[in-house]
Amino acid sequence: MAEVVVELASLVAQAGAKVAFGEKVDVDGATLVPVALAIYGVGGGQGPAGSDDAGPLGSGGGGGSLSVPLGAYVGREGTVRFVPNVVALLFVSIPLTIVAGRALARIARALR
């Protein structure tokens, strides 16, 4: 089981910027490079080997990923600008704002 987890982790590490930045695309004289926030996680577990218990030994594993399209870099006539995906930015910023607000409230309560 451990070998599978190590292999998956190495595949994710090799992906690097290829995951966050897509292949460039030419559209109507402009060059677009899509940008995404990519998060991956893998894990595994195994029960105690050689246990004297009569119960079953367990093992397991799992993984998951999340990719949020943040926007695209648009190059046209020698200039490059970032065009955000407003819906995705709200998707990312709303939970961050909630967590930051709760953290600040706890800090303020602790300082009283």
C-alpha positions as CSV (number, residue, x, y, z in Angstrom):
1,M,0.0,0.0,0.0
2,A,2.8,2.4,0.9
3,E,4.3,2.1,-2.6
4,V,1.1,3.2,-4.2
5,V,0.9,6.3,-2.1
6,V,4.6,7.2,-2.8
7,E,4.0,6.7,-6.5
8,L,0.9,8.9,-6.6
9,A,2.7,11.6,-4.7
10,S,5.6,11.6,-7.1
11,L,3.2,11.9,-10.1
12,V,1.6,14.9,-8.5
13,A,5.0,16.5,-7.8
14,Q,6.0,16.0,-11.5
15,A,2.9,17.8,-12.8
16,G,4.0,21.1,-11.3
17,A,3.2,24.2,-13.4
18,K,1.5,22.0,-16.1
19,V,-1.5,21.7,-13.8
20,A,-1.8,25.4,-12.9
21,F,-1.1,26.8,-16.3
22,G,-2.8,25.3,-19.4
23,E,-1.5,25.1,-22.9
24,K,-1.5,28.4,-24.8
25,V,-4.3,28.8,-27.3
26,D,-4.5,31.4,-30.1
27,V,-8.0,32.9,-30.6
28,D,-8.7,35.9,-32.9
29,G,-5.1,37.2,-32.8
30,A,-4.8,36.9,-29.0
31,T,-2.8,34.3,-27.1
32,L,-4.6,32.8,-24.1
33,V,-2.9,30.9,-21.2
34,P,-5.5,29.5,-18.8
35,V,-4.7,29.6,-15.1
36,A,-6.1,27.4,-12.4
37,L,-5.7,26.7,-8.7
38,A,-5.0,23.0,-8.3
39,I,-5.0,21.1,-5.0
40,Y,-4.3,17.4,-4.6
41,G,-4.2,15.0,-1.7
42,V,-3.5,11.3,-1.3
43,G,-3.3,9.2,1.8
44,G,-3.1,5.6,2.9
45,G,-3.2,3.4,5.9
46,Q,-2.6,0.0,7.1
47,G,-3.5,-2.0,10.2
48,P,-0.9,-3.5,12.5
49,A,1.1,-6.3,10.9
50,G,1.4,-9.6,12.8
51,S,-1.2,-8.7,15.4
52,D,-2.2,-11.4,17.8
53,D,-5.9,-10.2,17.7
54,A,-8.3,-12.5,16.0
55,G,-9.9,-9.5,14.3
56,P,-9.3,-8.6,10.7
57,L,-6.3,-6.4,9.7
58,G,-7.3,-3.3,7.7
59,S,-5.7,-1.2,5.0
60,G,-7.0,1.5,2.8
61,G,-6.2,4.6,0.8
62,G,-7.7,7.4,-1.0
63,G,-7.1,10.6,-2.9
64,G,-8.8,13.7,-4.2
65,S,-8.3,16.7,-6.2
66,L,-9.8,20.1,-6.8
67,S,-9.2,22.4,-9.7
68,V,-10.6,25.9,-9.8
69,P,-10.2,28.0,-13.0
70,L,-9.0,31.4,-11.9
71,G,-8.8,33.1,-15.2
72,A,-6.4,33.5,-18.2
73,Y,-3.4,35.5,-19.3
74,V,-4.3,37.3,-22.5
75,G,-1.5,38.5,-24.8
76,R,-2.4,40.8,-27.6
77,E,-0.3,43.4,-29.6
78,G,2.7,43.1,-27.3
79,T,0.8,43.5,-24.0
80,V,-0.2,40.8,-21.5
81,R,-3.0,41.1,-18.9
82,F,-4.7,38.8,-16.5
83,V,-8.5,38.4,-17.0
84,P,-10.0,36.9,-13.9
85,N,-12.9,34.4,-13.8
86,V,-15.1,36.3,-11.4
87,V,-17.2,33.3,-10.3
88,A,-14.2,31.2,-9.5
89,L,-12.6,34.1,-7.5
90,L,-15.7,34.5,-5.5
91,F,-15.7,30.7,-4.9
92,V,-12.2,30.9,-3.5
93,S,-12.5,34.3,-1.6
94,I,-15.8,33.8,0.2
95,P,-14.6,30.8,2.4
96,L,-11.3,32.6,2.9
97,T,-13.1,35.7,4.2
98,I,-15.3,33.7,6.5
99,V,-12.3,31.9,8.0
100,A,-10.4,35.1,8.4
101,G,-13.3,36.8,10.1
102,R,-13.8,34.0,12.6
103,A,-10.0,34.0,13.3
104,L,-10.1,37.7,13.9
105,A,-13.1,37.4,16.2
106,R,-11.3,34.7,18.3
107,I,-8.2,36.9,18.5
108,A,-10.3,39.9,19.6
109,R,-12.1,37.7,22.3
110,A,-8.7,36.4,23.5
111,L,-7.3,39.9,23.9
112,R,-10.2,41.1,26.1
